[in-house]
Amino acid sequence: MSKLTCLDLFCGAGGLSEGFLQTGKFEFLGHVEWEKPMVDTLRNNLVKRWGYSEDDAKKSVVQFDVQKTDELFCGKWSEETKQEYAKNNHSLFIEKGLDGLIGTKKVDVIIGGPPCQAYSIAGRAQDPNSMKNDYRNYLFESFVKIVDRYRPKVFVFENVPGMLSACPGDTLVINRICAAFEEIGYEIRNPEDMSKSIYCASDFEVPQDRRRVIIFGVEKNSGYNVEEFYKEFDKHKSKGPKKTVRDAIGNMPKFVPLEKPRKEGRVNVSHELVGNVHIPLHEARYNNLRDIEVFRKWVSENMNELSTEEKLAFYKKVSGKNSNHNKYRSLSWDKPSPTVVSHLYKDGLMFIHPDVTQARSITIREAALLQSFPMDFEFIGSNAYCFKMIGNAVPVLFAKSIAETVSNILEGKKIMKKLNVLVACEESQRVCSEFRRLGHNAFSCDLLKCSGGHPEWHFHQDVLKVIEDKGGILETGETYYIEGDWDLMIAHPPCTFLAVSGARWFYHPDDKDLPIEKRRPHPRFPNRAQDREEGIEFFMKLINAPIEHIAVENPIGIMNTRYRKPDQVVQPYYFGDEASKATCLWLKNLPLLEKTNEVGTGEWVYLSSGKKLPKWYSDALTKAKTAEERRNLRSKTFPGFAKAMAEQWSEVLTNENLS
């Protein structure tokens, strides 16, 4: 099977690339990075570990500034650019840019993550302007331009959770990112849903608690949808215990502190190796005697457990300086490491080794192992640069899970069939919008105008006519007819005359003790019985419509006896909405819905009569200004319920159509 083609942007030392290569399913057309030590590191590993020739590695890994997009794409560099980048790049890239490297091949996947310092909460906290003026806030624009030029099937954008709250120019970065991809015809999760895209690397067998936002993006109308990538990614979470610091570095050769640091050539040395096993880049960092004593005390007295005030006071005592931030932290043997950060290039005070006898901070190789880099992965550059590139990298095993997710969707599943979906008797468009979000050809239909904001998706006419004609008149005044048949209908027939809650309006209140056959009609609603029969007839026309897959929902009521018991009774709180509203489902060729996120039953309002009502229902009765508004509020479909129907049933029907 041919491999999927890939571009890696802001590739650094190659954590993402390494994870993708380890799957054996990807061919890289290029890697873009602007810092030379990272470029040298990735080229070296492609040659020594992946069988590239020196020429191919130089061609594949380019040292360049992605902000110079025109020259990146096409070559034809200015003299200034040549002076800066020509020496360390292949002639093909210099002359023809990425277009020359890619040639006639199609790019399937683009991966990468712009530098995160401008988005990180830690970075903003230490900058007087909260990084609002940092150019790195806008590097995503270059990522978007590259996606727009090469139009991959999917892209993966990785960054820190702080990106979701970063707000340069008083506009949230995530809103800018979403709008930028929308403009070029790609879709990602909505900003309000993006918190669900935060993943921890420790859930993917990485011995590190490293939380990152993973954004999957797909081209609109491509047949793929972003949610299937997230669902597949979730399946890759490890089911076993989390990997720990002990798992990663517990067997590494030990060091002990010298009684007195010494100088070896031009290098200060504070520790010596125990034994004679030498591992590349596993050399104890120089620490002065004060820090060595601090490390001993910190680990032996478990000072990680101190309060922040106590930690800051301790730092003041040993250094004579004030700080707003804790300066020391030790790793714990039997837990994942905290996030490995690029700050390690300055000092290792927040990464004290957990073995009290060693009294040191972690080595370059140990930092790499905590990032799940293979032991034979070589890092090229100064010690500071090695720590920096490791701290900025995507953990390799985390990247591998992302890669397997992408390949499983792109290769293991055919392009999703678009379903023709009709949501009958829905003016809110809540269910319709969920199917649209998944890429389906969904329409709402009601005698009322829609309130969901998409009249172009709303048939404003009799639903029975729309079923028969397979289309009709949209609220915009245009006509639309589907190709083929309706694949699925979800119907919400009016429940006023069918629900148990309305039974008291059928009969005269003075006749409540009489047998039903002897009761008179209610004086206010003398035609209620006829209305009910018409409601039953309409319900039955919907459930018996010539559509292969049907779901009809209604409250508990007369259809339980006049038709049959429902297949399922669900509640909003089964699907993440804290509210109570028993809803019956009658299903035709559809499976029962599975609970997605069971929560509390919501607030209740207690009446003077002793009865209680769900607060949402009470608010609909008391706060609605018109009868129509009250009816719409009472009949609304809760968001989680709508999402569950769309995701679960579209997956079943899509797989059915592919089988």
Secondary structure as GFF3:
##gff-version 3
##sequence-region A 1 659
A	DSSP	beta_strand	4	9	.	.	.	ID=ss1
A	DSSP	alpha_helix	15	22	.	.	.	ID=ss2
A	DSSP	beta_strand	26	33	.	.	.	ID=ss3
A	DSSP	alpha_helix	36	50	.	.	.	ID=ss4
A	DSSP	alpha_helix	54	60	.	.	.	ID=ss5
A	DSSP	beta_strand	61	63	.	.	.	ID=ss6
A	DSSP	alpha_helix	69	74	.	.	.	ID=ss7
A	DSSP	alpha_helix	79	85	.	.	.	ID=ss8
A	DSSP	three_ten_helix	86	88	.	.	.	ID=ss9
A	DSSP	alpha_helix	91	102	.	.	.	ID=ss10
A	DSSP	beta_strand	109	112	.	.	.	ID=ss11
A	DSSP	alpha_helix	121	126	.	.	.	ID=ss12
A	DSSP	three_ten_helix	135	138	.	.	.	ID=ss13
A	DSSP	alpha_helix	140	150	.	.	.	ID=ss14
A	DSSP	beta_strand	154	159	.	.	.	ID=ss15
A	DSSP	three_ten_helix	161	164	.	.	.	ID=ss16
A	DSSP	three_ten_helix	168	170	.	.	.	ID=ss17
A	DSSP	alpha_helix	173	183	.	.	.	ID=ss18
A	DSSP	beta_strand	186	187	.	.	.	ID=ss19
A	DSSP	three_ten_helix	191	197	.	.	.	ID=ss20
A	DSSP	beta_strand	198	200	.	.	.	ID=ss21
A	DSSP	three_ten_helix	201	204	.	.	.	ID=ss22
A	DSSP	beta_strand	211	219	.	.	.	ID=ss23
A	DSSP	alpha_helix	226	235	.	.	.	ID=ss24
A	DSSP	alpha_helix	245	249	.	.	.	ID=ss25
A	DSSP	beta_strand	255	264	.	.	.	ID=ss26
A	DSSP	beta_strand	267	273	.	.	.	ID=ss27
A	DSSP	alpha_helix	289	300	.	.	.	ID=ss28
A	DSSP	three_ten_helix	303	305	.	.	.	ID=ss29
A	DSSP	alpha_helix	308	319	.	.	.	ID=ss30
A	DSSP	three_ten_helix	342	345	.	.	.	ID=ss31
A	DSSP	alpha_helix	364	370	.	.	.	ID=ss32
A	DSSP	alpha_helix	383	392	.	.	.	ID=ss33
A	DSSP	alpha_helix	396	412	.	.	.	ID=ss34
A	DSSP	beta_strand	420	424	.	.	.	ID=ss35
A	DSSP	alpha_helix	430	437	.	.	.	ID=ss36
A	DSSP	beta_strand	441	445	.	.	.	ID=ss37
A	DSSP	three_ten_helix	455	457	.	.	.	ID=ss38
A	DSSP	beta_strand	458	459	.	.	.	ID=ss39
A	DSSP	alpha_helix	463	469	.	.	.	ID=ss40
A	DSSP	beta_strand	471	473	.	.	.	ID=ss41
A	DSSP	beta_strand	479	481	.	.	.	ID=ss42
A	DSSP	beta_strand	488	491	.	.	.	ID=ss43
A	DSSP	three_ten_helix	500	505	.	.	.	ID=ss44
A	DSSP	three_ten_helix	509	511	.	.	.	ID=ss45
A	DSSP	three_ten_helix	516	518	.	.	.	ID=ss46
A	DSSP	alpha_helix	528	543	.	.	.	ID=ss47
A	DSSP	beta_strand	549	554	.	.	.	ID=ss48
A	DSSP	alpha_helix	559	562	.	.	.	ID=ss49
A	DSSP	beta_strand	568	570	.	.	.	ID=ss50
A	DSSP	three_ten_helix	572	574	.	.	.	ID=ss51
A	DSSP	beta_strand	583	588	.	.	.	ID=ss52
A	DSSP	beta_strand	604	606	.	.	.	ID=ss53
A	DSSP	beta_strand	612	614	.	.	.	ID=ss54
A	DSSP	alpha_helix	615	623	.	.	.	ID=ss55
A	DSSP	alpha_helix	627	634	.	.	.	ID=ss56
A	DSSP	alpha_helix	639	658	.	.	.	ID=ss57
###
